[in-house]
Amino acid sequence: MADEGIYVRREQKKLRQLRYSKEASFEKYIREMVQIITPRMRQEGDAKSSISTEALAIADSIILDLFQDLAKEARKMVVSAKRRTLMACDIQCAVLMCLRGEVARHAVSEAQKAVFSYVEKARRH
């Protein structure tokens, strides 16, 4: 009879545990960006602007593919340097290899601003 209590507690513990999605998705963040951009579009004359489910799925797929490509390239950089730690310069090189031209330069400059902002906030605390 005591064994039944163990199984009940196990089941309760499983129910309390956080459930993580198996697949990463950027849909939430894409919708947030659409909400940020939408007021600007409305000012320019577009009365109703949103993103369809199909367009959201396509944008999410593109971002996931890019993320995977960047991760693979960054991993190659770390392995070739015989290190175990991923550094900002590895990500920067991966971005320059995966993206081209102005998009790559813009991505690198935005990333540098984000890292600088993070470091400044970390110093304050």
C-alpha positions as CSV (number, residue, x, y, z in Angstrom):
1,M,0.0,0.0,0.0
2,A,2.9,2.4,0.7
3,D,4.0,1.9,-2.9
4,E,0.9,3.5,-4.2
5,G,1.8,6.8,-2.4
6,I,5.1,6.8,-4.1
7,Y,3.5,6.6,-7.5
8,V,0.9,9.3,-6.7
9,R,3.7,11.6,-5.5
10,R,5.7,10.9,-8.7
11,E,2.7,11.8,-10.8
12,Q,2.1,15.0,-8.9
13,K,5.7,15.9,-9.3
14,K,5.5,15.4,-13.1
15,L,2.4,17.6,-13.2
16,R,4.1,20.4,-11.3
17,Q,7.2,20.4,-13.5
18,L,7.5,23.0,-16.2
19,R,6.7,21.9,-19.6
20,Y,9.0,23.2,-22.3
21,S,8.1,23.2,-26.0
22,K,10.1,20.7,-28.0
23,E,10.7,23.1,-30.9
24,A,12.0,26.6,-30.7
25,S,9.8,29.3,-32.1
26,F,10.2,33.1,-32.6
27,E,6.5,33.7,-33.4
28,K,6.0,35.6,-30.2
29,Y,8.8,38.0,-31.0
30,I,7.7,38.4,-34.6
31,R,4.2,39.4,-33.4
32,E,5.8,41.9,-31.0
33,M,7.8,43.5,-33.9
34,V,4.7,43.7,-36.0
35,Q,2.9,45.5,-33.1
36,I,5.8,48.0,-32.9
37,I,5.8,48.6,-36.7
38,T,2.0,48.7,-37.1
39,P,1.5,52.2,-35.6
40,R,4.0,53.7,-38.1
41,M,2.2,52.0,-40.9
42,R,-1.2,53.3,-39.8
43,Q,0.2,56.9,-39.7
44,E,1.2,56.4,-43.4
45,G,-2.4,55.6,-44.4
46,D,-2.7,51.8,-43.9
47,A,-5.8,51.5,-41.8
48,K,-5.5,47.8,-40.9
49,S,-2.2,45.9,-40.8
50,S,-1.4,42.6,-39.3
51,I,0.4,39.4,-40.1
52,S,-1.3,36.2,-41.3
53,T,-0.7,32.8,-39.8
54,E,1.0,31.6,-43.0
55,A,3.3,34.7,-43.2
56,L,4.1,34.2,-39.5
57,A,5.0,30.6,-40.1
58,I,7.2,31.5,-43.0
59,A,9.0,34.3,-41.1
60,D,9.5,31.9,-38.2
61,S,11.0,29.3,-40.5
62,I,13.4,31.8,-42.0
63,I,14.6,32.9,-38.6
64,L,15.0,29.4,-37.3
65,D,17.1,28.4,-40.4
66,L,19.3,31.5,-40.0
67,F,19.7,30.8,-36.3
68,Q,20.7,27.2,-37.0
69,D,23.2,28.3,-39.7
70,L,24.7,30.9,-37.3
71,A,25.0,28.3,-34.6
72,K,26.8,25.8,-36.9
73,E,29.2,28.4,-38.2
74,A,30.0,29.6,-34.6
75,R,30.6,26.1,-33.5
76,K,33.0,25.6,-36.4
77,M,34.9,28.7,-35.2
78,V,35.1,27.4,-31.6
79,V,36.3,23.9,-32.7
80,S,38.8,25.3,-35.2
81,A,40.3,27.5,-32.4
82,K,40.4,24.5,-30.1
83,R,38.4,26.3,-27.4
84,R,35.4,25.3,-25.4
85,T,33.8,28.7,-24.9
86,L,31.8,30.6,-27.5
87,M,32.8,34.2,-27.6
88,A,31.3,37.3,-29.2
89,C,34.0,37.3,-32.0
90,D,32.9,33.8,-33.0
91,I,29.3,35.0,-33.4
92,Q,30.5,38.0,-35.3
93,C,32.5,35.9,-37.8
94,A,29.5,33.5,-38.2
95,V,27.3,36.5,-39.0
96,L,29.7,37.8,-41.6
97,M,29.9,34.3,-43.1
98,C,26.2,33.6,-43.2
99,L,24.9,37.1,-44.1
100,R,26.1,39.3,-46.9
101,G,26.8,43.0,-47.5
102,E,24.8,45.7,-45.7
103,V,22.7,43.2,-43.8
104,A,25.8,41.6,-42.2
105,R,27.3,45.0,-41.3
106,H,24.0,46.2,-39.8
107,A,23.7,42.9,-37.8
108,V,27.2,43.2,-36.4
109,S,26.8,46.9,-35.4
110,E,23.5,46.1,-33.7
111,A,25.0,43.2,-31.9
112,Q,28.0,45.3,-30.7
113,K,25.6,47.9,-29.4
114,A,23.7,45.2,-27.5
115,V,26.9,43.7,-26.0
116,F,28.1,47.2,-25.0
117,S,24.7,47.9,-23.4
118,Y,24.8,44.6,-21.5
119,V,28.3,45.2,-20.2
120,E,27.4,48.7,-19.0
121,K,24.3,47.4,-17.1
122,A,26.4,44.6,-15.6
123,R,29.0,47.2,-14.3
124,R,26.3,49.2,-12.6
125,H,25.1,46.3,-10.6
